[in-house]
Amino acid sequence: MKFKDKVVAITGAGAGIGLATAIAFAREGAKLGLLGSVNTKAECFEELDKMGADSILLQVEVSDEESSRSAIDGVAERFGRLDILVNCAGIVIPGSLETTSAEQMDKTLAVNVKGVF
């Protein structure tokens, strides 16, 4: 197991690439800080539970620096350290140039660009 006992925090862990990443790290023995939005439900992690993954689920708004720091601190507090951070959080607001508002564009940039920063 290449990542046995490594502590990995994953943003966007509730779905898509983030959840697939969490499952891959769990298979390799990592301890997981699953960072999801306020809409992330614990049921998303049933497969990880079945695998017996050592994990913690924390809510985070990646576009908010305070929320991000708090979530990362929560992972480090639970496991004693943080070895790896994987940024998978992202949003898509459907629309075209004509239908997308400035507020929607600001939200997209806040999550997809500032959130990674």
N, C-alpha and C positions, 0 to 999 in steps of 0.2 A: 504494500500500500504506500504509494508515493507521498501522500499527504496525511499519513497517520498522525493524529494528535495536533496537526496544524490548525490554527484558528482562522477561519475564513468568514468575513462579513460580505454579504451579497445584497446590493440594492436591487430593487425590482424583483425580489425573490418569489413573489406571489404568483407569477405566471410567465409563460413564454421562455425566453432565453435565460432569464434569472432563475426560474424554477428548474429548468434543465441543468443549469450550472450547479445549483445546490445539490441535485441528485447525483451528478457526476462526482462532486467533491465528497459527498457522503459515502459513495461506493469506494472511495480511496481512503476512508477513515478520518476525514476532517471533522472538526467541531465547527458548527455553523451558527453564525449570527444572521438570521433571516430578516432582512430589512424590507418592509413593505409599506405601501401607502395606507391611509386610514381605511381604504376599501378592501384591503387584504384580509381574507378570512382564514382562520386556522384550518378549515377543511382543505385548503389548497395543499397542505403539507401531509396529507394522509399517507402518501407513498413513502415520505421520509420517516414518518412514524413507524410504518411497517418494517422499514429497514433498521429501526432502532437507532436512528441518527441522534447524536448528542447535539441538540440545537436549542436556540432561543429565538422567539419571534418578537420583533420590536417594530413599532410603527414609526415611520419617518416621512417627512416632507422634504425631499432632497433639495428643493429650491430654497429652503430655509436653513441658513447656516447653523443656527442654534439647535434646530431639530436634528440635523445631521451629526453635529458634535455629540449631542445627547445619546443618539442611537449608537454611535461608535463607542462612546464611553460605556454604554450598557453592555456591549459585547465584551469589551476588555474587562469590565467588572465581573461578569459572569464566568469568563474563562481565564482571567489573569493576564491576558495579553491579546494582541491582534497581530497575526502574521501576514495575512493577505486581504486586500480589499478589491472586490470585483464590482464595477459600476455597470449595472444592467438596467437601471431604471430609465424609462422613456415613455413618452406619450405620443399619440397621433390624434390630432383633432381633424376629422375629415372636412374637406372644403376646398374651394378654389380661391384664387387671388381675389375674385369678386365677392365671395361669401365669407371669407375669413376676416374676423375683426382684429383690430390691433390688440385687444385684450387676449384673444385666443393665441395670437402670435407671441405675445409677451409670456404667456403661460408655457407654451411649447419651448421657447428659448430658456426660460427659467428652469424647467425640468431637464431638458435634453442637453443643454450646454452648461449652465451655471451649476446644475446638480452634479455633474461630473467634476467640475472644478472644486 
